[in-house]
Amino acid sequence: MIAVLRSPFRREPFTATDADRLAHMLKVIADPARLRIINALAKEGPQRGSDLVAELGLSQSTIAHHLSVLADAGMVVETNRAGREVWRGLDIDAVARLVVAVDPFGGRR
């Protein structure tokens, strides 16, 4: 799992490491299919891959690949398992850190 920043509410400039981590996370979400998956999980909560296939109209292998990339980045986590069925949902903390990191007001206006 890759953390975006040590603290989500930092006001000091990014270190080179912070910038590298943030750039990696932005690359992860810079794919239309991944953005659609993130949106579906944010809207509906944890889902099975087959649910996402039906909802998004993407192939099972495409969904599996993008869920794996999102999981490797720490943005999607397994929330439940029943036999061969696995539900995955957003790691809200990881998504919140990313939003705060790119928001110049730190979520406060």
C-alpha positions in Angstrom: 0.0 0.0 0.0 1.3 3.5 -0.9 0.5 6.4 1.4 0.0 9.7 -0.3 1.4 11.9 2.5 2.4 11.3 6.1 -0.4 13.6 7.2 -3.4 14.5 5.1 -3.5 18.1 6.5 0.1 19.2 5.9 0.6 22.8 5.0 4.3 22.8 4.3 5.7 22.1 0.8 5.8 18.6 -0.5 9.1 16.7 -0.2 10.4 14.9 -3.3 9.0 11.7 -1.9 5.6 13.2 -1.2 5.5 14.5 -4.8 6.5 11.1 -6.2 3.8 9.3 -4.1 1.1 11.8 -5.1 2.1 11.6 -8.8 1.8 7.8 -8.6 -1.7 8.0 -7.1 -2.8 10.6 -9.8 -1.5 8.2 -12.5 -3.5 5.4 -11.0 -6.7 7.3 -11.2 -6.0 8.9 -14.5 -7.6 6.0 -16.4 -11.3 6.4 -17.5 -12.2 2.8 -16.5 -10.6 3.3 -13.0 -12.5 6.5 -12.5 -15.7 4.8 -13.4 -15.0 2.0 -11.0 -14.2 4.5 -8.2 -17.4 6.4 -9.0 -19.4 3.1 -8.9 -17.9 2.1 -5.6 -18.4 5.5 -4.1 -22.1 5.6 -5.3 -23.1 2.0 -4.5 -20.7 0.9 -1.9 -18.8 -2.4 -2.0 -19.5 -4.6 -5.0 -18.4 -7.8 -6.6 -16.5 -7.7 -9.9 -19.5 -9.2 -11.7 -21.7 -6.3 -10.4 -19.2 -3.9 -11.9 -19.1 -5.8 -15.2 -22.9 -5.5 -15.5 -23.0 -1.9 -14.3 -20.1 -0.5 -16.4 -20.3 -2.7 -19.4 -16.6 -3.6 -19.3 -15.2 -7.2 -19.6 -14.5 -9.3 -16.5 -10.8 -9.2 -17.3 -10.8 -5.4 -17.6 -12.6 -5.0 -14.3 -10.2 -7.5 -12.6 -7.1 -5.7 -13.9 -8.3 -2.3 -12.9 -9.4 -3.5 -9.4 -6.0 -5.0 -9.0 -4.2 -1.7 -9.9 -6.5 0.2 -7.5 -5.9 -2.3 -4.7 -2.1 -2.2 -5.2 -2.4 1.6 -4.8 -4.3 1.1 -1.6 -7.5 2.8 -2.9 -9.7 -0.4 -3.1 -9.9 -3.0 -0.4 -11.6 -6.4 0.1 -14.6 -5.8 2.3 -16.3 -9.3 2.3 -15.7 -12.8 0.9 -18.2 -15.6 0.5 -16.8 -18.6 -1.2 -15.5 -17.4 -4.6 -17.3 -14.1 -4.4 -15.3 -11.1 -3.2 -16.8 -7.7 -2.5 -14.5 -4.7 -2.9 -15.0 -1.2 -1.7 -13.1 2.1 -1.6 -10.6 2.8 1.1 -12.2 6.1 2.1 -9.1 7.3 4.0 -6.9 6.8 1.0 -9.3 8.7 -1.3 -9.6 11.5 1.3 -5.8 11.9 1.6 -5.6 12.1 -2.2 -8.4 14.8 -2.4 -6.9 16.8 0.5 -3.4 16.6 -1.1 -4.5 18.1 -4.4 -6.9 20.6 -2.7 -5.0 23.9 -2.0 -7.5 24.7 0.8 -7.2 21.3 2.5 -10.9 20.8 2.4 -11.6 24.1 4.1 -13.0 27.1 2.3 
